[in-house]
């Protein structure tokens, strides 16, 4: 029996060193681009986390600032009230001082009666 080989024969393709260096260069470039992309995405993710934290802190600080302004307004209002009360106290002390002075002078003067003013009754 005669054997017939129906499969075509292929010759092994041999690559030249220039082709090998080109493939190696393309692989290295792809790895470099991949590494750069990985670095950029990881940096972006960490920056996004930082931005989120800073935004939360900003919101918290805005709330605190609003409370501080509210307390400062309240403090200003209370200080104005205290100033008014102090002025009223000062005015009251001055008024009392004048009255006391007048009362003291009246007590030092002899009392005048109707007879003293109009003379003795007839």
BELURUR-V695566 format. One record per backbone hydrogen bond with DSSP energy under -1.0 kcal/mol. CO is the residue of the C=O (numbers start at 1). NH is the residue of the N-H. E is the energy in kcal/mol with one decimal. If there is no record, write none. Layout:
co->CO nh->NH e->E
co->CO nh->NH e->E
This chain:
co->16 nh->20 e->-1.9
co->17 nh->21 e->-2.3
co->18 nh->22 e->-2.0
co->19 nh->23 e->-2.4
co->20 nh->24 e->-2.5
co->21 nh->25 e->-2.5
co->22 nh->26 e->-2.4
co->23 nh->27 e->-2.5
co->24 nh->28 e->-2.5
co->25 nh->29 e->-2.5
co->26 nh->30 e->-2.5
co->27 nh->31 e->-2.5
co->28 nh->32 e->-2.4
co->29 nh->33 e->-2.7
co->30 nh->34 e->-2.5
co->31 nh->35 e->-2.7
co->32 nh->36 e->-2.6
co->33 nh->37 e->-2.7
co->34 nh->38 e->-2.6
co->35 nh->39 e->-2.5
co->36 nh->40 e->-2.6
co->37 nh->41 e->-2.6
co->38 nh->42 e->-2.3
co->39 nh->43 e->-2.4
co->40 nh->44 e->-2.6
co->41 nh->45 e->-2.4
co->42 nh->46 e->-2.3
co->43 nh->47 e->-2.5
co->44 nh->48 e->-2.4
co->45 nh->49 e->-2.1
co->46 nh->50 e->-2.0
co->47 nh->51 e->-2.6
co->48 nh->52 e->-2.5
co->49 nh->53 e->-2.3
co->50 nh->54 e->-2.6
co->51 nh->55 e->-2.5
co->52 nh->56 e->-2.1
co->53 nh->57 e->-2.3
co->54 nh->58 e->-2.4
co->55 nh->59 e->-2.3
co->56 nh->60 e->-2.3
co->57 nh->61 e->-2.6
co->58 nh->62 e->-2.3
co->59 nh->63 e->-2.0
co->60 nh->64 e->-2.2
co->61 nh->65 e->-2.7
co->62 nh->66 e->-2.2
co->63 nh->67 e->-2.1
co->64 nh->68 e->-2.7
co->65 nh->69 e->-2.5
co->66 nh->70 e->-2.1
co->67 nh->71 e->-2.7
co->68 nh->72 e->-2.7
co->69 nh->73 e->-2.4
co->70 nh->74 e->-2.3
co->71 nh->75 e->-2.8
co->72 nh->76 e->-2.8
co->73 nh->77 e->-2.5
co->74 nh->78 e->-2.5
co->75 nh->79 e->-2.9
co->76 nh->80 e->-2.2
co->77 nh->81 e->-2.0
co->78 nh->82 e->-2.7
co->79 nh->83 e->-2.4
co->80 nh->84 e->-2.3
co->81 nh->85 e->-2.7
co->82 nh->86 e->-2.7
co->83 nh->87 e->-2.5
co->84 nh->88 e->-2.5
co->85 nh->89 e->-2.6
co->86 nh->90 e->-2.8
co->87 nh->91 e->-2.7
co->88 nh->92 e->-2.4
co->89 nh->93 e->-2.8
co->90 nh->94 e->-2.6
co->91 nh->95 e->-2.5
co->92 nh->96 e->-2.8
co->93 nh->97 e->-2.9
co->94 nh->98 e->-2.4
co->95 nh->99 e->-2.5
co->96 nh->100 e->-3.1
co->97 nh->101 e->-2.2
co->98 nh->102 e->-2.8
co->99 nh->103 e->-3.1
co->100 nh->104 e->-2.6
co->101 nh->105 e->-2.4
co->102 nh->106 e->-2.4
co->103 nh->107 e->-2.2
co->104 nh->108 e->-1.5
co->105 nh->109 e->-1.3
co->113 nh->117 e->-1.9
co->114 nh->118 e->-2.8
co->115 nh->119 e->-1.9
